[in-house]
Amino acid sequence: MKLQDRVALITGAGAGIGEATAKLFVSEGAKVIVADRNIEQALAVAEALGSQAFAVQADVSDAAQVKTMVEKAVAHFGGIDILVNNAGFGTLGTVVTVDEETWDQVIDVNLKGVFLCSKYVIPEIIRRGGGAVVNLASTISVVGIKDRAAYVAAKGGVAALTRAMALDHALEGVRVNSVAPGVIASSYYDKMFETVEDPVAFKKGLAARSPLNKMGEPIDIANVILFLASQDSSFATGAMFTVDGGYTAW
């Protein structure tokens, strides 16, 4: 097993990519802290995974909650070896149309959340002799997208912060990489399907962004996160791994 006896903290693990990653990690021998702002979803995932999982509620944009989350994780499993900074959300808007409060919320969850979780988890990883951090960036870190200004800025920041963290902590035994997903089937898009005029056409349009003409699944991203969290990627740090069905190759 690739993660036998390793302890991983995964944020946004109550659904989507985070949930798929939690399930995959447990199947590979890891103990997992299922962290999510929605405690009901976190508890459901943890209960399904059994004694190898522990649910914690946390808003990653709140320093006090992040600190408490890490303390609970260490108390329950004895330490942390792997951090997956997955929590995030996006919203529509240009720099002209988005309001300041929404801008701050998007930046706080997607970028400040990576900072806060890393700030409190990396010392724990170092205490265990080293490990890995995997940040969720996005293909829009590379190519941009219209009407998503705050999200593009936040995810671009995550990609840059990943490189800085990798340099800062390499000699402490902490590898830091990011994954840049393309369009992934998830509740995020399910909610969009409910609001658009023609859901079928909208879904076809999303699939058409990829040369493979399909949307990815959460497990497609989870598999790459597993690679980066395990010793299979022992010589990889400071890199962004794009998993987008060829979208950025157009």
N, C-alpha and C positions, 0 to 999 in steps of 0.2 A: 504493500500500500504506500502511496506517495506521500501521505501526510500522517503516518502513524504516530499517535501520541502528541501531535502538534496542536496548539490551541490557536484558533482563529477568531477574530472579532470582525463581523461583517455588518456594516451599517446599511440601512434600507433593505433589510433581509426579510421583511414581511411579505414580499411579493416580487414578481418579475425576476430580473437578473440576480438580485440578492438572494431570493429564495432558492433559485436553481443552484447558485453557488454553495449555499449552506448545505443543501442535500448532497451535492457532489462531494464536498469536503468530508462530510460524515461518512459517505461511502468509501472514502479513501483513508479512513482511520482517524480523522481529526475530531477534536472537540470544538464546538462552535458556539460563540455568543451571537445569538440572533437579536440584533439591535434594530429598533424601528421606532418612529414617532407614534405609530399605531400599535399599541400594546396588544390589542386583540389579535391582530394579524401575526405579530411576533410570537405570541403564545401558541397560536395554532400551528405555526411552522415548527416551533420547538417541541411541542407535544407529539407531533408526527414523527420527529426524529429521535425521540426517547432521551435517555440519560446522557447522550453525547452532546445535547444541545441545552442551552440556557437562554431564556428570553429576558431582554432588558429594554425598558422604554427610555428613549432619549431623543431630544431635538439637537441635532449636531451643530446647530448654530448658536447654542447656549453653552458657554464655557463650564458653568456649574454642573449642568446635566451631563456633559461629556466626561468631566472629571469623576462624577459619581458612577457613571456607566463603567468606566475603566476600573474603578475601585471594586465594584460589584463583580466584574469579570475576573479580576485577579483573586478576589476572595473565594470565588466559586471553583475556578479551575487551577489556581495556583500561579498563573502567569499568562502571558500572551506572546505568541511567536509570529503571528501573521495578522496584518491589518488590511482589510479590503474597504476602501472608502468608496462606497457605492451610492449612498443616499444623495438624492438630487431631484430637481423638478425644473420644468421649463414653462415659459409663458410667451404669448405673442406680444409684439411691440417693437417699434423702432426707437432710437434715442429721442425722437420727437414725441411719439405717442405713448410710450410707457411712463407710468407715474413713478415718482421717486421711491415711494414705499415698496412697490412691486420690484423695482430694480434692486433695492437693498435686500429684499427677501431672497431673490434669486442668487445674488452674489453671496449672501450669508450662508445659505444652505449648500450651494454647489462648490464654493471656493473656501470661504471661511470655515466651513465644516471639515474640509480636508486638513486645513491648518490646525484646527483644534484637536481633532482626533489623532492626528500625527503627533502633535505636541505632547499629548498625555500617554500615547501608546508606545512611541519609539523608545522612551527610556525603559519601559517594561521589556520590549524586545531585546534591547541591549543587555539587560540584566539576565536574560535567558541565553545569552551567548550569540545573539544575532538571529536574523530572520528576514521576512519580506514584507513590503508594503506594496499594494496594488491599488492605484487610483483609477477611477472611471472618468476618462476624458470623453471625447466624442470626435466623430469625423469632422464636425464643424470647427474643431480646433485647427483643421487643415484647410478646409475649403470655404467655410462660412455658409450662411443661409439667410435668406431675406426674412425680415419681420421677426427676428429672434435675438435682438441686440444684447439683452442682458444675459441670456443663456450662452450666446457665442462668447461674450467677454468672460464669463465665469469658466467655461470649459477651456478656453484658451489659457486662462490663468492656471488651471489645473495641470495642463500639459507643461507649462513653463515651471511651475512649482515642483513637479515631479523631477525634472532635471536638476533643479537646485538641491532638492532633498537627497537625490542620489549622490551628488558630489559631497554634500555635508556629512553624510553618514556611512559612506563606503568603507572607511577604515574601522568603523565600529561594527561591521558585520551585517549591516542592514542594506539590502538591495531594494531599490524603489523604481517601479515601472508603472506605466499607465496602459490602459486598453481603450481604444477608440471604436466604440460600436457604431455601426450604421443604423438603418431602420430595423428595430427589433419589435416583434409582436409582443405587446404588453398592454396592461390596463391603461397606460398613458394614451395609446392610440385608440383603445376601445372607447374611451371617453370622447375622443374626437369623432369617432364614427357615429356617435349618438347625436352630434351637433351639426354635422355637415349635411348639405342638401342631398347629395348622392353618395352614400357610404361605399357602394361597390366601386364607383369610379375613383373615389378618393383612395381606396385601398389599392386599386390597380396602379394609380399614380405613384404611391409609395413604393410598391414592388418594382416599378419601372426605373426607379433611381439606381437599381443594381443591374449590372450586365447579366446577372443570373436570373433577373426578373422575378424576384421573390423577396419577402421579408425574412430576416433572420429570426431565430428563436432564442430565448434566454439561455438555453444550454449551450448554444454556439459561443456565447461570451463566457459562460462559466468554465468551459473547457480551457480557454486561453488563460483565464484567471488562475485556474489550477496549475497550469504549466508555470506561470510566473511566481506562484506561491511555493512551488516545490523545488527540489534540487535539480530537476530537469533543466532549469534555467539558471544554473549557478553562476554563469558568466555574463548574465544579462542584467544591466542596471542603467537607469537614466534613459530608457527607450520607451517609445510609444508603439504599441502593437495594434494595427488597424484591422478590424474584423467587420467588413462592410459589404461583402458580396461584390467587391470590385468598384464600388461607387466612386472612390477617389482616383480610380484609374482612367475614368472617362477622359 
